[in-house]
């Protein structure tokens, strides 16, 4: 398994995985409504994250088997980044936080270290971008991911919810002191 920064050429392969995720992972995704409209919003965000080198893929035998994306707000930044398409609500995260918005590993690669590789590359990228904490959220029914996140050192956050995601469970992980810039 090799995790690397996603490139524009990876978009179609990532999109295939995203569509599998939103249509097949019933415990991970609430009804998103019109899939084409949701895909348009998601695609806009993916392009922004690829441009910012905040989207990553994991490959097995030169085939993409998973991806992860995040946006961040370094501790030194005061303005909220525009992280959502003009058609959706802006998310506001505190300075120093890298927020993982998407993670997916295809079922046949889940027993490998693909998810671990993706989170390791995010941690390194977040540190380079001046972040001290990683946040993410997942559907309350997505027990498999809850367990994985706890094994990776994440803890449940209380009292945090973004618009439209009030029923999700939010997690955070403080980046190690020895790695902070």
N, C-alpha and C positions, 0 to 999 in steps of 0.2 A: 504494500500500500504506500502510495506516494501522495502527500498533500501538497498543493501548490496554489499560487495566486491564480484566480480565474482570469481568463482573457475573453475578449469579444468573440473569438472563434468558438468558445465553449457555450455560448448562450443557448443555442438550440438543444444541446444535450442537457443542460441545466433545466431548460423549460420542460423537457420530457419528464424529468424526475419531479419537478414541481407539480405538473398535472397529475402524475401518479399519486403524489402525496395528498393533494387536495381531493382527489376522487376515491382513493382506496383506503386511506388511513382514517377511518370513521371515529376512532377514539382520540385522534389528534386534532381534527378540524371540525368546527361547527359548519353548518350549511353556509356556503359563501355566496349563495345566490347565483347570478349569471356568471358562469365561468369565464366567458370572454371578457367581460368587464373587469373581473378580478384579475385576470391574466394581464390586461392592459396596465392596471395600476402596479401590479407586481413587476412587470417588465420594465416599467419606468424606473422603479426603485433599484432593480438589479443593475441596470445600466449605470446609474449613479454610483453604486457600490463597486462595480468593476472599475470605473474610472478612478475611484478613490483607493483602489487596491484593498477593499474590504469585503471581497467575495472570494471564496476558495473552493476548490474541488479536490476530491480524493479519487485517485485512479488505481485500478488493479489491472495489470497487463494492458496498459495504455487505453483503458476504457473507464470513463467517468462512472463511478458507482455511488457518488454522494456529493453534496455541496453544503456550504454554510455561508451566511452573509451576516454582516453586522454594520452598525453605524456607531460613530463615537463623537464625543464632545470632550476634547482634552481639558484638563484642569485650567489651562490658561485661556480657554475660549469662553467668552461671556454670552455671545449670541447663540440662539438655538439654530442648528443647521436645518435646512429644508430637506427633510428625509422622506417625505411622502409626496406623492403626485399632487398636482393642483386640485384634483378631484376628491382628495381625501383629507382627513384631519391631520394636523401636524402633531407629532409626538414630541414631548419635551423631556429630555433626560438631563440629569445634573452633570456638571463638569466632572471629568475624570472617569466617566462610565462608557464602556463599550457595550452596546445592546445588541445581542444576537437575535435577529429577526427570523431567520430561516435556517433550519438544519434538516437534512434528509439524507439517509443512507438506504440504498435499495435493500430489500429483504435478504437477498442472497449474500450480501456483504456485511450483515449486522453481527455475525459471530467473529468477524475479523476485528482489527484495531482501527477501522475506518473512522468511527466517531471520535475516538481518542486522538487520532492524528489531526482531525479537523479542529478539535478544541485546543490542541497544542499550538497549531499554527495561528489560531485566533489570539491566544494569550500573547504570543510573541509580537504579533501585529499590534495588538492593543497597547502593549508596553511602548512600542516604537511610536505610537500615536499619542503618547502622554496620558494614557488611562491607568487607573489604579484598581478598577473594579469591573467585572463583567456581570451584566444582568441578562436574563432571558425570561421568557414565559412560555407556557404550554397549556393546552386544554386540561381542565381538571380531571378528565377521564383518561388522559394519556399516562397511565401508570408506568409503562416501560421507560419513558423518557424521565419521569420523576426519579426512578431508581438510578438510571444512568447518571443524571446530573448530580445526585447525592454522592455516588461513587467517585465522580470527578471533583468532588470538593465543594459543590454548590450547597447553599442552604436556602430554605424557604424564606421569602420576604413577607412580612405582614403589612397590611395597609397600603399596598401599592396596586394601582390598576389604571390602565390607559383606556381612553374612550373606546367603547365597543368590545373591550376585552376584560370587563369587570369580573367575569367568572373564571378567568385563567388563573393559574398558579404561577407566581413570580419567584424567580431564583436569583441568587447573587453569589459571586465568588470574588473574594479579595485577592488581588495579585500579590505574590510573595514580596515582602519588603526587600529582599536581596536582589530582586529584578527591577525595582522601580528606578526610573531615570533620575 
